């Protein structure tokens, strides 16, 4: 008993004893001429404790005794700043705003190196990276503003190891180190954003709904720590919204531009305003609107890879010509409030709203070689996506050693098809109308099928870089018979409710404990149905009218200067006038349907629709414990573990296979627990060289759509998707080594290697099935036993300031990532597995690199940026074999931007994207067997920034 009392006495003295001495806290905010400085290194000269400033530049030093000291502030791009101060009678000391770069003098302790806006942004990014405890990449708001990147995905593609997937030339999804997009956690102020989209595809967030103007900085964590969500095998990309300024701030940006493919203008305006309401309350608000019209010309082949006969599996079932035109609008609003109760207690509110409207108008021509007909399909709809997030939180200093942070938040993302406007809101969807005409085709093989010449049994087929239809009759409006009217309804949402608390306790100057817990309730609701009407004449009802395209309102094909211009406009002879969008909308009125003799053949109660809607909940309880131990001034170890308990429940419907084909409710659930140990080591070899090592375990949850217990049939994309509630999450043991060499004023070289040992990898197997004479791609998710991923990366940032004359203004930034992966896929023969074969992880590019060449003075900035992503497997078709896998071809885009500062407050800029009209290209098996080519053209804009 005495030993127990002695132990408790010693423990109390160890934990609370320092509070009995004359100690206090020192606090302040580090800023420069451009605003708050995050991750500044702050410490008292000749002491062991060092802290880094928060996102808003604020810092707190605890356990300071009475006496006289010098505060030291370090930031890349500036010499050390020394500030003398004194502490007496245990009174807290507020150093206020600590300005780097204020009124420099020739022989002062502080020498200003940063002289331009972009240098300031580089200084922020490099300092945040250098002072980070883990392997991190950082992008600041200033750097984002210097490149022609209008959404969050376009912005982060410049970071080392990052690649993006594009839609109509705009970045949409973000992937890190070649992993699938759903393996990268995209978070907003530390919380994963909900995702709702037209295809309910995955947990990857569509970053094109998020304008870059709302971002303060972006932090990519390639090696996780226990206080971060563990479902991030690729990494965690955290978008941090703008924080409240310490003085009145007003920034206005206006621009107008032109999109070559759509032959239409663009408009972009953003406003940022912030100020102090009182000494304790300050705020920031921002708004942005971006209007543009974009377009795509696309050629697509659908191969018969599901055929059991090897020769005919290479034949082309269908050639699709697609013309997309989209009028897009992005709206964004951001609000931040910060209230300082006192120097130890702060409250904050963060709010964000973003709306993305994608008004698409699509004209398609399908050449069906196997069924000997041609089909024209016209469709249009507003894709409407809303995202909002509200967060309330607080930061509290408890005593001299404890810090408590907490937050409550709600975030919701909602998507719906919102056309036609003459229907009520709950009836709207995606309207489409198609017409069909019998057709005879030439240039077919002896077996009557369409091939590329290299695949044809007799060598007869297409030989060029694209496929031609070789129609032997003209496509005519008086022969194109109305075939179907379709309305695809999709309204889905994802809502997150979260609560989180984090506690830090400074055991000593060299050891800090941090622990916390987080609860997240996610609800996913999908309401989806496909409604179909057909002419009674097509259903064999005698006396019913037959409608042809020439009887309806038409307009010219939207050439906008040509269709597939880069290929030489090879399809002009098979392109004819199209039905108007107004006429399409009229097809959904009762009067028009009666006059055209239409009958609804697929209703909301149809078997295929009943199983397409579902609701799911996911409850996650997480807790973590981690410690940061500074073994020496040069060596630090951060380690701990995170535990996440997951409970998933799904409600849906299935259709019985008996004669009555009844719909019955189904409920399925799954629970699992994950334990994730993590260790990060940081060795400061010297003041400019750092070696980092990390072992982390992370995982990736199955996509919600993969867990749907029902089956979804989509006649827009001709796909059938079947879920699997028993899917296991994917796990990965991650090993990282990174070396960083900081030299010169703002120069940096990094090199590293990484390895991921992956288990329970989820892949989507594809096959082809026929329903009512129509080919559908059937996709079902499955778990594989394991996979491995290895890679290395190299980055450099260099300003040539030692060169003479104008050459000193030249700089270069570049990074390269090599990735190699391997997984064993099952091999099938006649529907039975006969073995396995090795392939790469889907959507993993082997080579990724970014280059930026710039010229910058105090007034002028010129930047030439290139982004390269190598080819990769995009779709696995296990039953068909590796020669039928779909690959994405290599892609290299070039962007140019320039700006000129007329005054300190006004800057003019010009931006150009995709200067050389680089296409997105897919192929099957080998590059000569093209599946898809699409061109989005070049776009550009010019405007001005005004900073008050």
Secondary structure, 3 states (H helix, E strand, C coil): CHHHHHHHHHHHHHHHHHHHCCEEEEEEEEEECCEECCCCEEEECCCCCEEECCCCCEEEEEEEECEEEEEEEECCCECCEEEEEEECCCCCEEEEEEECCCCCCCCCCCCECCCCHHHHHHHHHHHHHHHCCCCEEEEEHHHHHCCCCCEHHHHHCCCCCEEEEEECCEEEEEEECCCCHHHEEEEECCEECCCCCCCCCCCCCCHHHCEHHHEEEEEEECCCCCCCCCCCCCEEEEEEECCCCCCCEEEEEEEEEEECCCCEEEEEEEEEEEEECCCCEEEEEEEEEEEEEEEEEEEEEEECCCCCCCCHHHCEEEEEEEEEEEEEEEEEEEEEEEEEEECCEEEEEEEEEEEEEEEEEEEEEEEECCCCEEEEEEEEEEEEEEEEEEEEEEEEEECCCEEEEEEEEEEEEEEEECECCCCCHHHCEEEEEEEEEECCECCCCCCCCECECCCCCCCCCECCCCCCCCECCCCCCCCCEEEEEEEEEEEEEEEEEEEEEEEEEEEECCEEEEEEEEEEEEEEEEEEEEEEEEEHHHHCCCCCCCCEHHHCCEECCCCCCCCCHHHCCCCHHHCCCEECHHHHHHCCCHHHHHHCCEEEEECCCCHHHHCCCEEEEEEEEEEEEEEEEECCCCEEEEEEEEEEEEEEEEEEEEECCCCCCCEEEEEEEEEEEEEEEEEEEEEEEECCEEEEEEEEEEEECCCHHHHCCCEEEECCCCEEEECCCCCCCEEEEEEEEEEEEEECCCEEEEEEEEEEEEECCEEEEEEEEEECCEEEEEEEEEECCEEEEEEEEEEEEEECCCCCHHHHHEEEEEEEEEEEEEEEEEEEECCEEEEEEEECCCCCCCEEEEEEEEEECCCEEEEEEEEEECCEEEEECCCCCHHHCEEECCEEEEEEEEEEECCCCEEEEEEEECCCCCCEEEEECCCCCEEEEEECCCEEEEEEEEEC
